[in-house]
Amino acid sequence: MLIDCIRSIKKTLANKSFYLLLLDNGTHISVRRLLQNHLTMNKCYHQMSFNKQNAGVPKSWNQIINTFLENDVSDMFDFKYLCLLNSDVICQPPFTKKHGENPPSWLDELIAALEETDSDMAFSSSKGNCFPIQNYDPAKERFYVTENEELTGYCFLMTKSTIEKYGKFNESYGIGMFEETEYIHNMRKNGGKVVVANHSHVQHLGGKTFNSIMSITEYCRLFEVNKQYFLEKSTSKKRHGENRPEE
């Protein structure tokens, strides 16, 4: 899945400057070698890290954030933005030619959404999303700030200043689910703004990651445990990072 994701990034961001921060979450050594060969052959500017075991979504995102902040990647390349994508995302070309022969890419739309609405996080749209607010709809506005709606973090954009202001993701959610919900909740509670970029379209092959490591029964159980943890935490004064109940 990750190679397909990388191919889609290169195809849709041709002639644009970007740097890939990749995290391999416990795959077999043969898969890692295949990925490394692909990156080398396609001349992708990148930095790659490895986990011996699947560390979960929130911890993995934090590892990428740490690389972005602490290894001076953003300063070295003068990059202001960090876009976090799941490996089961396929970036799509623009829907429309309204902007001429070179319409904005999905990443251009995310950046424009942040800047033009003065928001702190921008989320891409997708078809058939589990959260309707992120479904692409040609009748919707180009950007729309969300107030209370839930969003899912398969592809979203942050700035260095956003991370410094609001911190990192709560790793107590384990393998994942509801970590972005908590982050957005805390951000909104402290005056932050979240925007959906309707024309920043990607294909999210939802469930591919979780389906490869657990059964549907285990998935449903994890969903309920993390949901309950989020609900209890968001209505109490528990410390950030306090452990959730065991599954």
Phi, psi and omega in degrees: 000320185296321179297319177298322177297314180297318178301318181292326177296310181298319183293319185272346179243033179302138179068018175244152180271126175206160182227126184270127171253106188252142177231117176271120188259066172081026177280170181292152183302327179295323178292320179298317180294320178299317179295315180297319178297319180298316180297319181292314182295327183265007175053051178270125173289120187204165170225130188239137176237160183227140169248138179293328178229162178295113185274354182092160185296306184299319179293321179296315176301318180294326177296317178295317178299317179299320177296317180299319185272311192274332180268012176060028177298317182293324179284321182300321184250007179057041179266131181264334190248147172236120177253122179260121180236139170286157181290344179264032178248134174244114182288139187249151174290165180300148178285329193233154175254021184301332184268014179101200184287340180237072181293158181299142177282174177302324180285320175303319181293322177296315180296315179298321179298316178298310188289316187284338178253002181053048182260173182255334176219143177233133183247141176284162175260167178202157177275143176067032182286152179291338175251109186305331182300336181261004177287132177297134180215114181299342180277345181280164176292164180297315176231146172212127179285134180260144183259307184232353187293147174280146178228156177245138191265064176272336178201109181211159187242137177226163173252166177300320181293327177298313180298317181294329182278318188251355176085202185247186184273149181283112184282355179292350177281004172064234183294337175135171183101124177081358177292321178286330177298314178295318181299313180296318179302312180294323179295311180298320181297332181256022174092005180283160181238141180236134184232147172256130177265099187300327183265002174269086190260130171229160175261118179258113179276066190308135176091350183299317182294309182293322181296337181277348184236354180204160178280167179297326177295316178295322178298313181297321179295315179297319178303312183292320179297312182290325177297314180297320178299315179297314182298318179293319183289324184285346180247013179230186180248033177295150180289148176299129177092358178297137188300142175279166179295155179289152179289000000 
